[in-house]
Amino acid sequence: MRKILNVNENWQFYKATNVGGARENGETVNLPHTWNATDGQDGGNDYYRGTCLYVKKLLKSELEDGKLCYLEIQGANSSASVYLNGEKLASHDGGYSTWRVNLTPHIKDENELAIEVDNSPNDRVYPQMADFTFYGGLYRDVNLIFVEETHFDLDYFGGCGVMVTPTVKDKNAEVEIKTFVKNLGENDRLSYVVLDGETEVCKVESQKDTETLTIENVRLWNGRIDPHLYVAKVSVLRDNEVIDQLSIKFGCRYFEIHPENGFILNGKEYPLRGVSRHQDRLGVGNALTKEHHEEDIDLICEVGATTIRLAHYQHDQYFYDLCDERGLVIWAEIPYISKHLPLGKDNTVSQMKELITQNYNHPSIVVWGLSNEITMNGADDDLIANHNTLNDLCHEMDKTRLTTMACVSMCKMEEPYVQIPDVVSFNHYFGWYGGDTSMNGPWFDKFHAMFPNKPIGCSEYGCEALNWHTSNPVQGDYTEEYQAYYHEELIKQLFTRKYIWATHVWNMFDFGADARAEGGENGQNHKGLVTMDRKYKKDSFYAYKAWLSKDPFVHLCGKRYVDRVEDVTKVTVYSNLPEVELFVNGESVGKKQSAEHFFYFDVKNVGESKIVAVSGEYKDESVIRKVDKMNEDYILKEKGAILNWFDVKAPEGRFSLNDKMGDILQTFRGKMWFVKIGLKIKKAMSGDKKGKGGAGFEMSEGIMQMLGGFTVLRLTSLMGMMDVKFTKEDLLKMNRQLNRIKKPKPKKKKK
């Protein structure tokens, strides 16, 4: 029988060195571990990216005698090499999947196991360009697996050696179990058993590597309604003795993604409305424990989600297991993201093979994601050919699931590459990165009309919010109030269009993006419904809970927004109950009903008021207070900013740094002004004439449209993340130039 020994404890860690380098300033660490837990989240885009070394002593006397010994690494970002006693045994490219190395022939009485891990930039291993931190380290479990010479294959793309394929037929399910066994003896047999809990449902013994068993009156895996799981217990038998054995959880279900009716699970419409998830958290990086994963799944279930897009890479097996058990429908993808690397095609293929091989048995997964926003620089023939290769590979390896991808917003609907996968989704940020919230629904209607037989989804949408507050939220202000407004509008537009096969909020949690310098807290993307430390659920979290959760509740928005200057203030309540009554200092100010689950009250703001929202036995409380002057703690102050928006002179009727690029470019003089700074913006976005420097984006019509939604000040701040710097004098001069340009007079509405 196989045995698994976890070896997470007591590694010697050496930063910025390799096997042959100097071993100075080592420290003892336990896994999971990343060397970017702090510098990968503090801004500046200066986190350490290079090679580090992990070393551990192994004594032969502590290992299983007479068995093969495999080293199992469940996550080493992003490339790694294994050495035993100074001899290099294997290398692996791809930081998010499991891989194994047979140590057996090289083991001595005393051994030094060394693992070089490297997250440095290169042109062949994905990801290389993306809006998140590429944490380096041995950030998941490392095990030693001891098996007999005859064992379920441990060498093929990190899989377990067993593939379970259930097919539902009427009330029954036919379960094909395919095994991959190394060194199977002539007289060895295989035992196939399906268990429902402790009850044996069906059993077959044979010498075949594949058997099909029937579950009568099958209980389906039915999403969050009933995520029922069976177990396939597969054993290698020799003289009735178990040589190797695996127990694989699986679920029986069938699904369809329909261009008009959306996602259909087991013959019934099952709307996929949920979130995307990154695997890191504050002060921890990507070195998550099981408790971290469990807290994440609990929060996602609390909000009422039915689906998760596990972006932008393969996640921990434990989290997929939790998704199976809790009934979340999953989009799983590889980190083929933002920029097509001509030398990285083989890496996309190997990462896809690992993703499918290692996750084939998870009933929660319904689609394989080919790429994310990969056409930032357009779709050339090489990119399209690689997508066709990946799409064909997915269908060859897995006949049961569909393919998808997330297209960047600027990608044209009619691009041929959009038609490659079975279903498609777009990342849209109308109302945050340009445009306004009202543009989202009509865009999907247009795509649906143009391609009525192509299922379309929304793979990303969101906006950033920190602990800034206002009673007059506007696009780009980073307030919790604008984020709440944005999501109210998007919920109403997206959730009422049932043809949209899936929606995934970007993001469930704030996450590390060390290059970011916006919103007043550098190094993070703050689009989460929950803060990066998981301690605070933003108001927008409850907007989704009101639509998606069946657990009754009442939530008063704006609890962190106490001091208010206006005489009458708006109070918003979210609830999944039909009616809410609001009390101010014990007196009712009225009852409201809302089919949209959003309840708005106008409240007189005098002195200090205790606000209570009530619906039946459920209630929530907050406090507001009348002040004469806006509380400075509520006003966005950019960390390290040269200027903040409130420092900018903005004469009435004239433009300033606080105006949007798109509005400025509507005027002739604005266009002339733009020519003067256009070269700096072009360099920031696409680099110099040779393509060096910059963010690597082609200055396309779509990029220009997106830039139009930014204020000039915000755009210059973002350009600082791309190493294009403006001094205080530059910005003040630019503002004086804009102050000379008159804003067009608003057009009179026709009667």
C-alpha positions in Angstrom: 0.0 0.0 0.0 1.1 3.5 -0.7 2.0 5.9 2.1 2.2 9.7 2.0 4.6 11.6 4.2 4.1 15.4 4.4 7.5 17.1 4.5 6.4 20.7 5.0 8.4 21.4 8.1 12.0 22.5 8.7 13.3 23.6 5.4 16.4 25.9 5.2 15.5 28.8 2.9 18.2 30.9 1.2 17.1 34.0 -0.7 18.7 35.1 -4.0 20.8 32.0 -4.5 20.8 28.6 -6.2 22.3 25.2 -5.6 25.8 26.3 -6.6 25.6 29.7 -4.9 26.6 31.0 -1.5 24.3 29.9 1.3 24.3 32.9 3.6 21.6 34.3 5.9 19.5 31.1 5.7 16.4 30.8 7.8 14.3 27.9 8.9 10.8 28.0 7.3 7.8 25.7 7.2 5.8 25.3 4.0 3.6 26.6 2.5 6.0 29.6 2.0 6.5 32.5 -0.3 9.3 35.1 -0.3 6.9 37.8 -1.5 4.3 37.8 1.3 5.2 41.4 2.1 7.0 43.0 -0.8 4.5 41.6 -3.3 1.7 43.6 -1.8 3.2 47.0 -0.8 3.4 48.7 -4.1 6.3 49.9 -6.2 6.4 46.9 -8.6 9.7 46.1 -6.9 9.1 42.7 -5.3 11.9 40.2 -5.5 11.8 38.1 -8.7 14.6 35.7 -9.0 15.9 32.3 -7.8 15.7 31.1 -4.2 16.8 27.8 -2.6 15.0 25.4 -0.3 17.1 22.7 1.4 16.1 19.7 3.6 17.9 16.8 5.0 16.5 13.3 4.4 17.7 10.2 6.2 17.2 6.8 4.4 16.3 5.3 7.8 13.3 7.7 8.0 11.9 6.6 4.6 9.8 3.6 3.7 12.2 0.7 3.1 11.8 -1.3 -0.1 9.4 1.1 -1.8 9.7 3.7 -4.6 10.0 7.2 -3.2 8.4 10.1 -5.2 8.7 13.7 -4.3 5.4 15.5 -4.9 5.5 19.3 -5.3 1.9 20.8 -5.4 3.0 24.3 -6.2 6.4 26.0 -6.9 6.1 29.3 -8.6 7.0 29.6 -11.4 9.9 27.4 -12.5 11.7 24.9 -10.3 14.5 22.3 -10.3 15.0 19.4 -7.9 18.5 18.3 -6.8 19.4 15.3 -4.6 22.9 15.2 -3.2 23.9 17.8 -5.8 22.6 15.9 -8.8 19.9 17.6 -10.8 16.9 15.2 -11.2 14.2 17.3 -12.8 12.9 20.7 -13.8 9.4 22.0 -14.2 7.9 25.2 -15.8 4.5 26.3 -14.5 3.9 27.5 -11.0 0.3 26.4 -10.2 0.2 22.6 -10.8 1.4 19.4 -9.1 4.5 17.6 -10.4 6.5 14.7 -9.1 10.1 13.3 -9.2 11.2 9.7 -8.6 14.0 10.0 -6.0 14.5 6.2 -5.5 17.6 5.5 -7.6 19.5 8.4 -6.1 18.8 7.9 -2.3 21.8 7.4 0.0 21.9 6.9 3.8 22.1 10.7 4.3 20.6 13.0 1.6 20.4 16.7 0.9 17.2 17.5 -1.0 17.4 21.0 -2.7 14.8 22.8 -4.7 15.6 25.8 -6.7 12.5 28.0 -7.3 12.6 30.9 -9.7 9.9 33.5 -10.4 12.1 35.8 -12.5 10.8 37.3 -15.8 11.3 35.4 -19.0 9.7 34.9 -22.4 8.5 31.3 -22.3 6.7 30.5 -19.0 3.2 31.9 -18.3 2.2 34.3 -16.7 4.6 37.2 -17.5 2.2 40.2 -17.9 -0.8 40.4 -15.7 -2.5 42.6 -13.0 -1.5 40.4 -10.1 1.7 39.5 -8.1 3.6 36.5 -9.3 4.5 35.2 -5.8 7.6 33.0 -5.7 8.1 30.0 -3.4 7.1 26.5 -2.4 3.7 27.8 -1.5 1.7 24.6 -1.4 2.3 21.2 0.2 5.4 19.1 -0.5 5.0 15.3 0.1 7.0 12.1 -0.2 4.8 9.3 -1.7 6.0 5.7 -1.2 4.6 3.1 -3.5 5.4 -0.5 -4.7 6.9 -1.0 -8.1 3.4 -1.7 -9.3 1.4 1.5 -8.7 -1.1 3.9 -10.2 0.9 6.2 -12.5 2.5 9.1 -10.7 4.5 10.4 -13.7 1.9 11.6 -16.2 1.3 15.3 -15.9 0.8 15.2 -12.1 -2.4 13.2 -12.3 -3.5 10.5 -9.9 -3.7 7.6 -12.4 -7.5 7.2 -12.4 -10.1 8.9 -14.6 -13.8 8.6 -13.6 -16.4 9.5 -16.3 -20.0 9.3 -15.2 -22.8 9.4 -17.9 -26.3 9.9 -16.7 -28.9 7.8 -18.5 -32.5 8.2 -17.4 -32.5 7.3 -13.7 -29.2 5.5 -13.7 -25.5 6.5 -14.3 -22.9 4.5 -16.1 -19.5 5.2 -14.5 -16.5 4.5 -16.7 -13.3 4.1 -14.6 -10.1 4.2 -16.5 -6.8 3.3 -14.7 -3.2 3.8 -15.6 -1.0 1.3 -13.7 2.7 1.0 -13.9 4.3 -2.5 -14.0 1.0 -4.4 -13.7 1.8 -8.1 -13.2 0.5 -10.9 -15.4 -1.7 -12.3 -12.6 -2.5 -8.9 -11.0 -6.2 -7.8 -10.9 -8.0 -4.6 -10.5 -10.9 -4.0 -8.1 -13.4 -1.3 -9.0 -15.9 -0.3 -6.2 -18.4 2.6 -6.1 -19.4 3.7 -2.7 -22.2 6.0 -1.5 -21.0 7.0 1.9 -20.2 3.6 3.5 -22.5 1.7 1.3 -21.1 -0.4 -1.6 -23.2 0.4 -4.6 -21.5 -1.8 -7.3 -18.3 -3.7 -7.7 -16.2 -5.4 -10.4 -12.9 -7.2 -10.4 -11.0 -7.8 -13.6 -7.6 -7.5 -15.4 -8.9 -4.7 -17.6 -7.6 -1.2 -17.3 -11.1 0.2 -17.9 -14.5 -0.9 -16.5 -18.0 0.6 -16.6 -20.2 0.2 -13.5 -23.9 1.1 -13.2 -25.4 3.2 -10.4 -29.1 2.5 -10.3 -31.4 5.3 -9.2 -28.5 7.7 -9.2 -28.5 10.7 -6.9 -27.2 13.6 -9.0 -24.6 16.2 -8.1 -27.0 19.1 -8.3 -24.9 22.2 -7.6 -25.6 24.0 -4.3 -29.1 22.4 -4.1 -27.6 18.9 -3.5 -23.8 18.5 -4.2 -23.9 14.7 -3.7 -20.7 12.8 -4.2 -19.8 9.1 -4.7 -16.5 7.5 -4.2 -14.7 5.3 -6.7 -12.4 3.0 -4.7 -9.9 1.4 -7.1 -7.3 -1.2 -6.0 -4.4 -3.2 -7.5 -4.6 -6.8 -6.2 -1.9 -9.4 -6.1 -2.8 -12.7 -4.5 -5.8 -10.9 -2.9 -3.4 -8.4 -1.2 -3.9 -4.7 -2.0 -0.7 -3.4 -3.6 -2.0 0.2 -4.3 -5.3 1.9 -3.8 -7.0 5.2 -4.5 -10.3 6.6 -3.5 -11.7 9.2 -5.9 -14.7 11.4 -5.1 -16.9 12.1 -8.1 -20.3 13.4 -8.9 -22.9 12.4 -11.5 -24.4 15.3 -13.4 -25.1 16.5 -16.9 -25.3 20.1 -18.2 -25.8 22.3 -21.2 -24.9 25.8 -22.0 -27.7 27.2 -24.1 -27.4 30.5 -26.1 -30.9 31.6 -25.0 -31.5 29.9 -21.6 -28.0 30.0 -20.1 -26.6 27.3 -18.0 -28.8 24.2 -17.6 -27.9 21.6 -14.9 -29.5 18.2 -14.9 -32.2 19.4 -17.3 -33.2 22.5 -15.3 -32.1 26.1 -15.7 -29.5 26.9 -13.1 -28.3 30.5 -13.4 -24.5 30.9 -12.9 -24.1 34.1 -11.0 -20.9 34.3 -9.0 -17.4 35.6 -8.5 -13.8 35.3 -9.5 -11.1 34.3 -7.0 -7.4 34.9 -6.6 -5.6 32.6 -4.2 -3.7 35.2 -2.0 -4.4 37.2 1.1 -2.8 40.0 3.1 0.5 39.3 4.8 0.4 35.7 3.5 0.7 36.0 -0.2 -0.3 32.7 -2.0 1.0 30.5 0.8 -2.5 29.6 2.0 -3.5 27.0 4.6 -6.5 24.7 4.5 -8.2 27.1 7.0 -7.7 30.0 4.6 -9.3 28.0 1.7 -12.2 27.1 4.0 -12.8 30.7 5.0 -12.9 31.7 1.4 -15.4 29.1 0.4 -17.6 30.0 3.4 -17.6 33.6 2.3 -18.4 32.8 -1.3 -21.3 30.6 -0.2 -22.6 33.2 2.2 -22.8 35.8 -0.7 -25.0 33.2 -2.5 -22.8 32.5 -5.5 -23.5 29.5 -7.7 -20.2 29.7 -9.6 -16.6 30.7 -9.3 -14.1 31.6 -12.0 -10.8 30.3 -10.5 -8.5 32.9 -12.1 -6.0 33.0 -13.7 -4.3 29.6 -13.1 -4.8 26.2 -11.5 -5.8 26.5 -7.8 -5.1 24.2 -4.9 -6.6 20.7 -5.2 -8.1 21.2 -1.7 -10.1 24.2 -3.0 -11.5 22.2 -6.0 -12.5 19.5 -3.4 -14.3 22.2 -1.4 -16.1 23.4 -4.6 -17.2 19.8 -5.3 -18.5 19.4 -1.7 -20.3 22.8 -1.6 -21.8 22.6 -5.1 -20.0 25.5 -6.8 -19.9 25.4 -10.6 -16.3 26.1 -11.7 -14.5 27.7 -14.6 -10.9 26.4 -14.5 -8.2 28.0 -16.6 -4.4 28.3 -17.3 -2.4 31.5 -17.0 -2.3 32.2 -20.7 -2.9 35.9 -20.1 -2.5 39.4 -21.6 0.4 38.8 -23.9 1.1 36.0 -26.4 4.6 34.7 -26.1 5.9 33.1 -29.3 8.3 31.0 -27.2 5.6 30.1 -24.7 3.3 28.0 -26.8 4.7 24.7 -25.5 4.2 26.0 -22.0 0.5 26.7 -22.6 0.1 23.1 -23.9 1.9 21.5 -20.9 0.0 23.7 -18.4 -3.3 22.7 -20.1 -2.4 19.0 -20.0 -1.7 19.4 -16.3 -4.9 21.3 -15.6 -7.1 18.7 -17.3 -5.2 15.6 -16.1 -5.1 16.7 -12.4 -8.7 18.0 -12.3 -10.6 15.6 -14.6 -12.5 14.0 -11.7 -14.0 17.2 -10.2 -17.7 17.4 -11.0 -17.7 21.1 -10.1 -15.6 22.0 -13.2 -17.7 22.5 -16.4 -15.5 24.6 -18.6 -11.7 24.8 -19.4 -10.5 28.4 -19.9 -8.1 28.8 -22.9 -6.9 32.3 -22.1 -7.6 35.7 -20.5 -7.4 39.1 -22.3 -4.8 37.6 -24.6 -5.5 40.0 -27.5 -4.2 43.1 -25.7 -1.9 43.5 -28.8 -4.3 42.1 -31.3 -4.8 38.5 -32.6 -2.1 37.5 -35.0 -2.0 34.1 -36.8 0.4 32.6 -34.3 -2.0 33.5 -31.4 -5.0 32.1 -33.3 -3.2 28.9 -34.2 -2.2 28.4 -30.5 -5.8 28.8 -29.4 -7.0 26.2 -32.0 -4.3 23.9 -30.6 -5.4 24.4 -27.1 -9.1 24.1 -28.0 -8.5 20.8 -29.9 -6.4 19.5 -27.0 -9.2 20.1 -24.5 -11.7 18.3 -26.6 -9.3 15.4 -27.2 -8.5 15.0 -23.5 -12.0 15.6 -22.2 -15.1 14.8 -24.2 -17.4 15.8 -21.3 -16.7 19.5 -20.9 -16.7 22.7 -22.9 -14.1 25.3 -23.6 -14.3 29.0 -23.0 -12.1 32.1 -22.7 -12.2 35.7 -21.3 -11.9 38.3 -24.0 -10.6 41.8 -23.3 -13.3 44.5 -23.5 -11.8 46.1 -26.6 -11.7 42.9 -28.6 -14.2 43.3 -31.4 -17.2 41.0 -31.4 -16.6 39.8 -34.9 -12.9 38.8 -34.3 -12.5 35.3 -35.6 -10.6 34.3 -32.5 -13.8 34.9 -30.5 -15.5 32.0 -32.2 -12.8 29.4 -31.3 -14.1 28.1 -28.0 -17.5 26.5 -27.4 -18.7 29.4 -25.3 -17.2 32.8 -24.7 -17.2 35.6 -22.1 -16.0 39.2 -22.1 -14.3 41.3 -19.4 -16.2 44.6 -19.3 -15.6 47.6 -17.0 -18.0 50.1 -18.4 -18.6 52.5 -15.6 -15.1 52.2 -14.2 -12.5 52.1 -17.0 -14.5 54.3 -19.4 -18.0 54.5 -20.5 -20.8 54.3 -17.9 -22.7 51.6 -16.2 -25.7 51.8 -18.6 -23.5 50.5 -21.5 -23.1 46.9 -20.1 -26.5 45.4 -20.8 -26.9 46.8 -24.3 -23.4 45.6 -25.2 -24.5 42.0 -24.4 -27.7 42.5 -26.3 -25.8 43.6 -29.3 -23.5 40.5 -29.2 -26.4 38.2 -28.6 -28.2 39.7 -31.7 -25.1 39.4 -33.8 -24.2 35.8 -32.7 -27.5 34.3 -31.5 -26.1 30.8 -31.4 -23.0 31.6 -29.4 -23.4 31.5 -25.6 -22.0 34.8 -24.1 -21.1 35.5 -20.5 -19.5 38.3 -18.5 -16.2 36.9 -17.1 -15.1 40.1 -15.3 -16.8 43.3 -14.1 -16.2 45.5 -11.1 -14.7 48.6 -9.6 -12.5 49.5 -6.7 -13.5 50.6 -3.2 -11.5 51.4 -0.1 -12.5 53.1 3.1 -13.4 56.4 1.3 -16.9 57.8 1.5 -19.2 60.4 -0.1 -22.9 61.2 -0.5 -22.2 62.1 -4.1 -20.4 59.1 -5.6 -18.8 59.4 -9.0 -16.9 57.1 -11.3 -13.3 56.7 -10.3 -13.6 58.0 -6.7 -12.7 54.7 -5.1 -15.5 55.2 -2.5 -17.5 52.3 -1.0 -20.6 54.2 -2.1 -19.7 54.3 -5.8 -18.8 50.6 -5.7 -22.2 49.8 -4.2 -24.0 51.9 -6.9 -22.0 50.3 -9.7 -22.9 46.8 -8.6 -26.5 47.7 -8.1 -26.6 48.8 -11.7 -24.7 45.8 -13.0 -26.8 43.3 -11.0 -30.0 44.7 -12.5 -28.6 44.6 -16.1 -26.8 41.3 -16.0 -29.0 39.1 -13.8 -32.1 39.9 -15.7 -30.7 38.6 -19.0 -31.0 34.9 -18.7 -29.2 34.3 -22.0 -25.9 35.4 -20.3 -24.5 31.9 -19.4 -22.4 33.1 -16.5 -21.4 36.2 -14.6 -18.3 36.5 -12.5 -17.6 39.6 -10.4 -14.1 40.8 -10.4 -13.2 40.0 -7.6 -14.5 38.3 -4.5 -11.5 39.5 -2.5 -9.0 42.3 -2.9 -5.7 40.8 -4.0 -2.0 41.6 -4.4 -0.9 43.6 -7.5 2.4 45.1 -6.6 2.5 47.4 -9.7 -0.7 49.2 -8.7 -0.6 52.7 -7.3 -4.2 53.9 -7.0 -7.0 54.3 -4.5 -4.7 55.3 -1.7 -3.3 51.9 -0.8 -0.6 50.8 -3.2 0.1 47.2 -4.2 -3.4 45.9 -4.2 -6.3 45.6 -6.6 -9.3 46.7 -4.5 -12.2 45.5 -6.6 -13.0 42.8 -4.1 -16.4 42.5 -2.4 -14.3 41.6 0.7 -11.0 43.1 1.9 -7.8 41.2 1.3 -7.6 40.2 5.0 -11.2 38.9 4.8 -12.1 41.0 7.8 -14.5 43.4 6.2 -17.4 42.8 3.8 -18.0 45.9 1.7 -21.6 47.0 1.1 -21.5 45.6 -2.4 -21.1 42.1 -0.9 -24.6 42.5 0.6 -26.0 43.7 -2.7 -25.2 40.3 -4.2 -26.3 38.5 -1.1 -29.7 40.2 -1.4 -30.1 38.8 -4.9 -28.5 35.4 -4.6 -28.8 34.1 -1.0 -31.9 32.4 0.4 -30.7 33.1 4.0 -32.9 36.0 5.2 -31.1 39.2 6.3 -31.1 43.0 6.5 -28.0 45.1 5.9 -27.7 48.9 6.4 -25.1 50.4 4.0 -22.6 53.1 5.0 -21.7 51.9 8.5 -18.2 53.4 8.0 -19.7 56.6 6.7 -20.8 58.3 9.9 -20.0 62.0 9.6 -22.2 63.6 7.0 -22.6 67.3 6.0 -26.0 67.3 4.2 -29.3 68.2 6.0 -31.1 65.2 4.4 -29.0 62.1 3.6 -29.7 59.0 1.7 -29.8 55.7 3.6 -29.6 52.5 1.6 -30.7 49.0 2.8 -30.1 45.7 1.1 -32.3 42.7 1.9 -33.7 39.6 0.3 -36.9 40.2 2.3 -39.9 41.9 0.5 -40.3 44.9 2.8 -38.1 47.0 5.1 -39.0 49.6 7.7 -36.5 52.2 8.8 -36.4 53.8 12.2 -34.4 56.9 13.2 -33.9 57.4 16.9 -36.8 55.0 17.5 -39.3 56.7 15.1 -40.4 55.1 11.9 -39.6 57.0 8.7 -41.6 54.6 6.6 -41.7 51.2 4.9 -40.4 50.4 1.5 -40.8 47.5 -0.9 -38.4 46.6 -3.6 -38.4 43.8 -6.2 -34.8 44.7 -6.8 -33.8 44.2 -3.1 -32.4 47.7 -2.8 -34.3 50.0 -0.5 -33.6 53.8 -0.4 -34.7 56.2 2.4 -34.2 60.0 2.8 -33.4 60.7 6.4 -33.1 64.1 8.1 -29.5 64.5 9.4 -29.6 66.3 12.8 -27.2 65.7 15.6 -26.4 62.0 16.1 -29.0 59.5 14.9 -29.3 55.8 15.5 -30.6 54.1 12.3 -32.3 50.7 12.5 -33.6 48.8 9.5 -36.1 46.1 10.3 -37.8 43.3 8.4 -39.8 40.9 10.5 -37.3 39.4 13.0 -34.3 40.6 11.1 -32.6 44.0 11.7 -29.4 46.0 11.3 -28.2 49.2 13.0 -25.9 52.1 12.3 -25.2 55.6 13.3 -24.9 58.9 11.4 -23.8 62.3 12.7 -24.4 65.8 11.3 -21.1 67.7 10.8 -20.4 71.1 9.3 -17.3 70.1 7.3 -16.5 66.9 5.4 -14.5 64.5 7.5 -11.0 64.5 6.0 -10.6 60.8 6.8 -13.3 60.0 4.1 -11.4 61.8 1.3 -9.1 59.8 -0.9 -5.4 60.6 -0.4 -3.2 58.7 -2.8 -0.2 57.1 -1.1 2.9 58.7 -2.6 0.8 60.8 -4.9 2.4 64.0 -6.3 -1.1 65.6 -6.3 -4.5 64.6 -5.0 -7.7 65.6 -6.7 -8.6 68.1 -4.0 -5.3 69.9 -4.5 -6.1 70.7 -8.1 -7.4 74.1 -9.1 -10.6 73.7 -11.2 -12.2 77.0 -12.2 -15.9 76.8 -13.1 -16.5 76.1 -16.8 -12.8 75.2 -17.4 -11.1 71.8 -17.6 -8.6 70.5 -15.1 -6.7 67.4 -14.2 -9.9 66.1 -12.6 -11.7 65.9 -15.9 -12.0 62.9 -18.0 -9.8 62.5 -21.1 -12.8 61.7 -23.2 -14.5 65.0 -22.3 -11.4 67.0 -23.0 -10.9 65.3 -26.4 -14.4 66.4 -27.4 -13.0 69.9 -27.9 -10.6 71.2 -30.6 -8.2 72.8 -28.0 -8.4 69.7 -25.9 -7.2 67.6 -28.9 -4.3 70.1 -29.5 -3.4 69.8 -25.8 -3.4 66.0 -26.0 -1.0 66.0 -28.9 1.6 67.5 -26.5 1.3 64.7 -23.9 0.2 61.9 -26.3 3.8 60.7 -26.9 4.2 60.1 -23.2 1.0 58.2 -23.0 1.9 56.2 -26.0 5.2 55.3 -24.5 3.6 54.3 -21.3 1.1 52.0 -23.0 3.1 50.5 -25.8 6.8 51.3 -25.3 9.3 53.0 -27.6 9.7 52.4 -31.4 11.3 49.1 -30.7 8.5 48.0 -28.4 10.8 48.3 -25.3 9.4 49.6 -22.0 5.8 50.5 -21.4 3.0 48.1 -20.5 3.0 46.3 -23.9 -0.4 47.5 -25.1 -1.1 48.5 -28.7 -2.6 52.0 -28.9 -5.7 50.7 -30.5 -9.1 52.3 -30.8 -10.3 50.2 -27.9 -7.4 51.3 -25.7 -8.1 55.0 -26.5 -11.8 54.4 -25.7 -10.8 53.0 -22.3 -8.4 55.9 -21.6 -11.3 58.3 -22.3 -12.9 57.2 -19.1 -10.0 58.2 -16.9 -9.5 61.6 -15.4 -6.1 63.1 -16.4 -4.8 62.9 -12.8 -5.8 59.3 -12.5 -4.2 58.4 -15.8 -0.9 60.0 -14.9 -1.0 58.0 -11.7 -1.5 54.8 -13.6 1.3 55.8 -16.0 3.6 56.0 -13.0 3.1 52.3 -12.6 4.5 51.9 -16.1 7.7 53.9 -15.3 6.5 57.1 -17.0 6.9 59.7 -14.3 5.5 63.2 -13.9 6.8 65.8 -11.5 4.7 68.1 -9.4 5.7 70.9 -11.7 4.7 68.8 -14.8 1.2 68.3 -13.3 0.7 71.9 -12.2 1.8 73.1 -15.7 -0.6 70.6 -17.3 -3.4 71.8 -15.1 -2.8 75.4 -16.0 -3.0 74.5 -19.6 -6.3 72.7 -19.1 -7.6 75.7 -17.1 -7.3 77.7 -20.3 -9.7 75.4 -22.2 -13.4 76.1 -21.9 -15.8 73.3 -21.3 -18.5 73.1 -24.0 -21.9 74.4 -22.8 -24.3 71.7 -22.1 -26.8 71.1 -24.9 -30.4 72.1 -24.2 -32.8 69.2 -24.1 -35.4 69.3 -26.8 -38.9 69.7 -25.6 
